[in-house]
């Protein structure tokens, strides 16, 4: 359902709640007011994305992808502030199936912007992992530094340390040619 339709329905339900309260039906007016509030809440928080996040936390990738694919046109169905989060979720799901193909989703999520800094850090950390898989050390280090800066709440500190250790191990394992490690 389009966000404009949700907004119109919420306004109509709020109008009905006010009308019920004016005519003395306070109990029904309050109940309808709460229903209108729930409808308005779905304008800002899409239910399909919330359910997809739930299944992603439970490590059920198939169900998470199923709920996310119910959003056919995210630009019309989601609030503009959620576009980055949608691409982040798609990138996380895609990274479980084909890690190198998820890069476009993470880059688009960063370009569209997200409000929470730990989500930006997660996207940049994922991009660092993809750059490592492509053997692009400079890009991986750049994304790791940006992820460290963006992780203000220190929620991804362990993952960042682990990624740095993996980079150090990969550097040690490289064949030295001409006195320099080759990537």
C-alpha positions in Angstrom: 0.0 0.0 0.0 1.3 3.4 -0.9 2.4 5.8 1.9 0.0 8.5 0.6 -2.9 6.1 1.0 -1.8 5.2 4.5 -1.7 8.9 5.4 -5.2 9.5 4.0 -6.6 6.5 5.8 -5.0 7.7 9.1 -6.6 11.2 8.6 -10.0 9.7 8.0 -9.8 7.5 11.1 -8.6 10.4 13.2 -11.6 12.4 11.9 -13.9 9.6 12.8 -12.4 9.5 16.3 -13.0 13.2 16.8 -16.6 12.9 15.4 -17.3 10.0 17.8 -16.0 12.0 20.7 -18.1 15.0 19.8 -21.2 12.9 19.7 -20.6 11.5 23.1 -19.1 8.1 22.2 -15.9 8.6 24.2 -15.0 4.9 24.6 -15.3 4.3 20.8 -13.6 7.6 20.0 -10.6 6.7 22.1 -10.4 3.2 20.6 -10.6 4.6 17.0 -8.0 7.2 17.9 -5.5 4.5 18.9 -6.3 2.6 15.7 -5.6 5.8 13.7 -2.3 6.1 15.7 -1.3 2.6 14.6 -2.1 3.4 11.0 -0.1 6.6 11.2 2.8 4.6 12.8 2.9 2.3 9.7 3.6 5.4 7.7 6.9 5.8 9.4 7.7 2.1 10.2 6.7 -0.3 7.5 5.4 -3.6 8.9 7.1 -5.7 6.2 10.5 -4.2 7.2 9.9 -4.8 10.9 9.0 -8.4 10.3 12.0 -8.9 8.0 14.3 -7.5 10.7 12.8 -9.9 13.2 13.4 -12.9 11.0 16.9 -11.6 10.2 17.7 -11.5 13.9 16.4 -15.0 14.3 18.8 -16.1 11.4 15.9 -17.1 9.2 17.1 -15.6 6.0 14.5 -17.2 3.7 11.5 -15.8 5.7 13.3 -12.4 6.0 13.8 -12.2 2.3 10.1 -13.3 1.7 8.8 -10.4 3.8 11.2 -7.9 2.3 10.2 -8.9 -1.3 6.6 -8.1 -0.4 7.8 -4.5 -0.8 7.5 -4.3 -4.6 8.4 -0.6 -5.1 10.3 0.7 -2.0 10.4 4.3 -3.3 6.6 4.6 -3.2 5.8 2.2 -0.3 8.3 3.5 2.2 8.9 6.7 3.9 12.0 8.4 2.4 14.0 8.0 5.6 13.6 4.2 5.3 15.1 3.8 1.8 18.6 3.4 3.2 17.5 0.8 5.7 15.7 -1.2 3.0 18.9 -1.3 1.0 20.9 -2.3 4.1 18.5 -5.2 4.8 18.6 -6.3 1.2 22.4 -6.1 1.3 22.5 -8.2 4.5 20.3 -10.9 3.0 22.1 -10.9 -0.4 25.5 -11.1 1.5 24.4 -14.5 2.8 23.7 -15.8 -0.7 26.3 -14.0 -2.9 28.6 -11.7 -0.9 30.1 -9.9 -3.9 26.7 -9.0 -5.3 25.6 -7.3 -2.1 28.1 -4.4 -2.6 25.6 -2.3 -4.6 23.0 -2.5 -1.8 25.5 -1.4 0.9 26.8 1.5 -1.3 23.2 2.6 -2.1 22.3 2.4 1.6 25.2 4.7 2.5 24.3 7.1 -0.3 20.7 7.3 0.7 21.6 7.8 4.3 20.6 6.3 7.6 20.0 8.1 10.9 21.7 5.5 13.2 25.4 5.6 13.2 25.8 1.9 14.0 23.9 1.0 10.8 26.3 3.1 8.8 29.1 1.4 10.5 27.6 -2.0 9.7 27.3 -1.1 6.0 30.9 0.1 5.9 32.1 -2.9 7.7 30.4 -5.2 5.2 31.9 -3.2 2.3 35.3 -3.7 4.0 34.7 -7.4 4.0 33.8 -7.3 0.3 36.9 -5.3 -0.5 39.0 -7.9 1.4 37.3 -10.7 -0.6 38.3 -8.8 -3.8 41.9 -8.4 -2.5 41.6 -4.6 -2.4 43.6 -3.8 0.7 43.5 0.0 0.5 39.7 0.1 0.0 39.2 -2.4 2.9 41.3 -0.3 5.2 39.5 2.9 4.2 36.1 1.3 4.9 37.4 -0.1 8.2 38.6 3.3 9.3 35.2 4.8 8.3 33.4 2.0 10.2 35.4 2.7 13.3 34.5 6.4 13.1 30.9 5.7 12.5 30.6 3.2 15.4 30.1 5.8 18.1 28.2 3.4 20.4 31.0 0.8 20.1 28.5 -1.9 19.1 30.7 -3.3 16.3 34.1 -3.1 18.1 34.6 -6.8 18.2 33.7 -7.3 14.5 36.1 -4.5 13.5 38.9 -6.0 15.6 38.2 -9.4 14.0 38.3 -7.9 10.5 41.6 -6.1 11.2 43.1 -9.4 12.5 41.9 -11.2 9.3 43.6 -8.5 7.2 46.8 -8.9 9.1 46.7 -12.7 8.6 46.0 -12.3 4.9 48.9 -9.9 4.6 51.2 -12.5 6.3 50.0 -15.2 4.0 50.7 -13.3 0.8 53.6 -14.4 -1.4 56.3 -11.7 -1.2 57.6 -10.7 -4.6 60.2 -8.1 -4.9 60.2 -7.3 -1.2 56.5 -6.2 -1.1 53.4 -8.2 -0.5 51.3 -8.4 -3.6 47.5 -8.0 -3.5 
